[in-house]
Each structure stands twice: as C-alpha cells, then as structure tokens.
C-alpha cells in the first residue's frame, strides 16, 4: 500500500494491528490524510505477524485492536510482547466499546492509551500525538475504572493452558468456549439459557478453578488451550 512509508522520516511512526486488514488500511489512510507528522509503517491482522512486524519496525506507537484474526483478546498478547521486543514503543489499545475489564487489563498490560472504535476517527491522530508526547490518553470513565481498581491491582497474567480445564463442569466448559468467542454476559445468558446472575456465578467458579481473575485472562487461557490442541 503506497500510504505505508518504509521509513518514518522523522514523523511519529505507527504500526497497526487489526483483525480486518481493510480496516487497518483505512485507518492508515485517515492518519495520512492532510497530516505530515504521522507515518504508518506497517499493518498486520494476527498476533504472530503483529509481534514480528513490531519487532522489525520498532515504531513509536503500536495501535493494537483487542481482537485479531487469530482470536478474541489476542491483541493483549501483542501488548504483552512490547516490553521485551519493543521497549521504546508506546501502545494504544483499540477497544470496541467502553468495558471495565478490557480497559483495566489494557492498562495493566502496559497500554498508554485507550481508543474506542466508536469514537470519531479525527480523534485518533490526537490520541497518537498525546501518547507519543509521554501523556496518557484516557476518558473520564476509564479513570473511574482505574481508580476503583487500585486497591486490588495485580499484574495481568498469561495463563498457560494445562489440566485446569478438567476441573470444570460441562456447563462451565461451555461458558469458557463461548466467552472466548467474545460473547458478553447477556449474550452468554441467552445462549446458555440461564440468568445473567447465574453466568456470573459460573464465571466466579471458573476463575477460582483456573486461577484467573478476569474475562481477558480467561479468554487468553482458552485460546492457548485451543492452540495446544491444534498443534
């Protein structure tokens, strides 16, 4: 794509990781439109390719969607790879909607900004410049989430898939599978045919059995297990 520069030429260099390559290229076009200080130097649509591209390009900014082509929440794998592979790259997580756990886990994973996909695209360049300038890009609601979580803050874990799944009941295993597909609590309750309160009880039991604490960690666990099963 001719909008992707091989070199940033002194601009703020950006690598975009998005499940939909067309969407990623549209973002690149939008960022290039009428601006001389932002240069998209690469795009990718799965976590492995994104990690490889980021390590190769070493951009100023990594713009990462929570969901990539190789699975729900796999954008967090890319986020977690940055400190080792790209220590000078600042991350912005693209999140579909305002969601407490997604926001908290993004910041726990090292993100410096949250950009909602429902936000006006004209704000994206401002978000990138703000984060590149060493500041945090967060809404008031994001800050409320973070302040409410400070007393129980602990590192986001990448849980290795193992024998923990055998501890789950068939119904709990079904909930894990559906959650890994990106279903919300309401969608889970409709699919499984129980109340949202019951789904929350299932999740609480699953968290205890598997040693995870959030939906993001559980989705990463389930994805890792599927990867092991297919290998």
N, C-alpha and C positions, 0 to 999 in steps of 0.2 A: 504493500500500500504506500503510495507516494507521500502520504501525510506523516508517515513514521520516519523520523530522521535517524540516521545511523549514529550521529553524534549530536549531543545537546547544544554544542556551540555556545556555551556559557549560559544557556537557559536552565530552567528547572526541569530536569529530566524525569519522566514518568513511565513506569511500566504498569499496564492494566491487566488484571486477571479477572475474567468474567466467564460465566458458563456459556454465554452466547457470543461467539466471535463477532457477529454483525453488530451486536450492541456495543461491544468493546471498540470496534472501529468507528461507530457513530460517536461515542464519547471522545475518541481521538480527534475526529473532525471538529466536534464542538469546541474542544480545548484549543485547537489550532486556529479557529475562526477569529480573525482580527486581533490575534494576540501574538506578541513576539517573545514573551518571556517563559512560555511553557512548551516543552517538546516531548511528545510521546515517542519513546524509543523502542517500544515492544509491546505486544499483546499476546495473551495466551488464554486457554479456556479450561485447563485442568491443572491440578495441584503439582504434578510432577513437572510438567512443562513450565509452569509459572516459576517454580523454585529454580529450575535450570536457567530460565531467561533472566531472572533477577540476579542470580549469581554471575551471569555473563555480563549483564549491563551495568550492575551496581548503580542504579538510579538514585536520584534524590528522594523520590516518592514512589511507594508501591500502593497502587489503588486496587484493593482486593475485594471482590464480592464474597459474601459469606458462602454462597452456593456456587460450586464449579461443576463442570461437566462430569467429573468422576465422583460426584456425590454431594449430598446435602452437608453443609458445615465444613466441607474440605478446605474452604478458604482459610479456616483457622490453622490448618496445617502449614499453609504458606506463611501466615503471620508468624507462627512459632519458629519458622526456619530462619527468619531475618537476623536475629542477634548473632548467630553463628556465621551465616553466609553473607549477609549484607549489613554489617554493624552500623554503617552510616546512613542507611536507608530508613526514612520515616514512613510509617504505614497509615493509610486511611482505609477503614473498613466500610464497604458499601452494604447497607442493611436494607432489606425490603421495606419494613415498617418499624415504628418505634416499639421495641421489645426489650424489656428489662434485662433478661438473661443474655440476649445477644449483645447488648450494649456493654454490660458489665464484663462479659468474657472477652470482648474485643479489647477493652482497656487493660484487663488482666493479662492478655496475651501480648501487650506492648503497643497497641494502636495509639496513634497521636490524634486521631480524629475519627468522627463518625459522619458518614454522608448517607442520607436516606434516599433511596431510589425514587421516592415520590417527590423529592424536593426539586425545585427549578434548577435546570442544568446550568443556568448562568451563575449559580452559587458555587458550582464545583471548582471553577478556577480560583475563586476567592478562598475556598477551603484549602486548596493545594498551596496557595501562596502563604496562607496563615500557618499551616503546619510546617512548611519549608522554613518559615521565619522563626521557628522554635516555639510556637504557641500551640495550644490545644484547640481543636475545633469540636465544640460540643454544644448541644442545645440545653436550655434550662432543665428540661425533663431528663436529659442524660445526666446532668449534675445531681439532680434529685436521686436518681438511681444509685449513683456512685456514693453520695453522702450516706444514703441509707444502708449501704453495704460495707462501709469502712470498718465497722466493728467486727465483721466476720470475714474480712478479706483474707484469702489464701491463694496460692498460685494455681493457675489453671493447669491441670494435668492432662497429658496424653496417655490415656489408659491403654495398656497393651491387652489385646484380646486374649482370653485364656479360658480356663474352665469355669469362670463365674457364671456363664450362661446356663450351665446345668442346674444352678440353684433356683432358676426362675420357673414359675408355673407356666403351662402352655399359654395362658391368657397374658401373663406378664411378658413372655417372649414375643407374643403377637404385638403388644403395645410397643416394645422396643423396635420391632421391624417397621411399624407404621410411623413411629416418631422419626426414625432415620430417614424416612421418605419426605419429611418436612411438615407433617401434619401438626396442627395446633391442638390444644387441649379440647376445644369444642369439636374439631373435626374427628379427633380420636374418639370422643364420647359417642358421636353419631355413627362412626364406623363400627365400633365395638358393641354399641347398643347399651351403654350404661351412662350414668350421670357424670358430669364433669368432676364432681366431688370424688366419685369412685376412681376416675382416671388419676386424680391427684394422689389418692391413696396407693394406687398401683405404682405410680412413679416414685413415691416415697419408699415403698418396699424395694423397688428395683435399685434405687440409689444405694440403699443400705447393703443389698446383696452384692452389688458390683463394685462398691467403693467409689462411686462418682457422686457429684453434688449438683450438677446442672444438666439441662437438656443438651447443651453443646457437648459436654464431656460424654454423655450417653450416646449421642449420635456419632461421635468420633470412635467410641468403643465399638459400636455396631458396625461402622464402616470398616474398621480394622479387622473385625472378625470375618466380614464378607470377603475382604482381600485375602485373608489367610485360607478361607475355604476354597477360593477360586484358583489359588496358586498350586 
